[in-house]
Amino acid sequence: MQPGGTLYGLQHSNPVDPDKAYKGPSSNYGQPNDPLVGQKPGGVNIFGGGLALYSADGKLVGAIGVSGDTSCTDHIVAWKVRHSLNLDNVPAGPVVVDPLADPVVSTDNIAFDIVDDGSGHLKSASGWGHPACDPVATAIGTALTATHPVGPTP
């Protein structure tokens, strides 16, 4: 999460206890002798890959969260699942014009619009920008089709 972004700093409000989270050998993770059994590492982790799910009439019906790769890939996988289920009928998501996408207007989609604001600070033009990961993920993310906005978009 970038400085000035909507979730920036949230992870500091309830930090993960690394002594618990990384306790013991990793070969024990998920096993009966996992060192986290009975422990609460606490914490808030911020990552891409979480999207709301909207029915054809724009009603919020749930959410999807994907984690396991880069935040770009997590977001792309979540987006593709949501799109294939036709649950991307966003009623009032942000409209983003992505300068790397030729420009493509996409509603509630990943946007790689973080640029230097002229004073050495990185800023998202849309306020919803995502840092670019690797060139392949960035190309896939910018090629995603627009979601299905419901009603007027700003």
N, C-alpha and C positions, 0 to 999 in steps of 0.2 A: 504494500500500500504506500502510495506516494505522500510526501508532506503536503498538507492542504487537502488531501482526498477525504472522502466521506468517512472512511474507517481508519484513517491514519491515527496511530497511537492507542487504538482500542486494546491491542495485545498487552499494553502496559497496565491496564486496569485490573487484570487478574492474571498475572504471569504464570506460566507453567513452571512447576518446581523441577528443575533439571535433575536434582539428586534422586528424585523418584522416577521421572520419565526415562532416565537413561541408566537405571540401576541394574546391575547384573549383566551377564553375557547375553548378547542379542540372540544366541541360539536357544535361549529359554523362552523368548517371546512367543506367546500363544500356546504355551505348554502348561501343564498343571503346576510346574514350578516357576512360572512367569513371575518375576519380581514385582510386577504391578498388581498381582492378585491381592485384593484387600486394601490397596493403596488408592489414593486420589491425587493424581499429579496436579489437578486443578488446571486453571488457565484458559485462555482464549487464544485460539489460533486463527489468523486471518488468511484466507486463500480464495482464489478464484474457483469457479465451478458450481456456484449456487444460483439457481434461477427459479423464479416463480412460474407456476403452471396456470394457464388461463384457458377456459373453455371457449367454444366458438362465439359465445355471447359476451365474452370478456369477464366472466366470473372467475375469481381466484379459487382454484380447486386443489391446490397443494404446492409442493416445491420439489425440486430435485437438487441433490448435492453430489458432486463427483470430486474425488480426491485420489491422487496416486501418481500424478505426473507433474509437469510444470503447471503453473496456474493457467497459462494460455491453453494448454492441451485439455486440462480439466474443464475449462469453460467451453471449449469447442465440443467436447464429448457431450456435456450437459445440453448444450444448445442443439446439437444434432438429434439427441434423444427427444428433447421437447418438440422440435420441429417435426420429426417423423411421427410423433403421436398427435400432431395438430393441436398442441396445447400452448402455442405461442401467439395467441390472440390478445396481445398486450393492449389494455384499455388506455393507459396514459403513461407509457414509458418515455424516457428521454429520447429525443430525436437527435441522432448524432450524424454529422457529416464527417466522415473519416478522410483526412487528406491523403492517406496512403492507398485509398481504395478507388481512385479514379474519378471523382469522389462518388461513393455510394452512400445513399442515405439509408440508415438502418435504425429501426426502433428497438430499444432494449437489446441491442446486440453488442458484441465486443467491439471496442473502438480503440485503435492505437493512435491517439491524437495527443500524446504527451510531448511537448516541445519546450525548448528553452524560452522563457518569457522575455528574454532580452536583458535580464539582469542576472543571469546565471542560475535562476531557479527553474526547476522543471514544473510544468503546469499542464493540466488537461484542458483543452479548449472547450470540451463539452461538460467537464466536471465529472465525467464518468469514465475517463480514459484509463487504459490498462497499459502497463509497460510492455513493450514488445519483448518476446522471449527469443526464440530462434527464428531464422528466416523462413523455415518451412511452416511452423505454426502461425507466424504472422501472415504468410500468404494464404493459408487455409482460412484463418479468421477473417481476413478482409474479403475473401470470396464468398462468405456465407450470405445467403439471400436475406433480404429484409424480412422481419417478422410480420405478422398479420395484425397491424394496428386496428383497434376497434374504435370507431368514432373519430372525431377530429384530432389531429396531432398538431402540436405547436409549430 
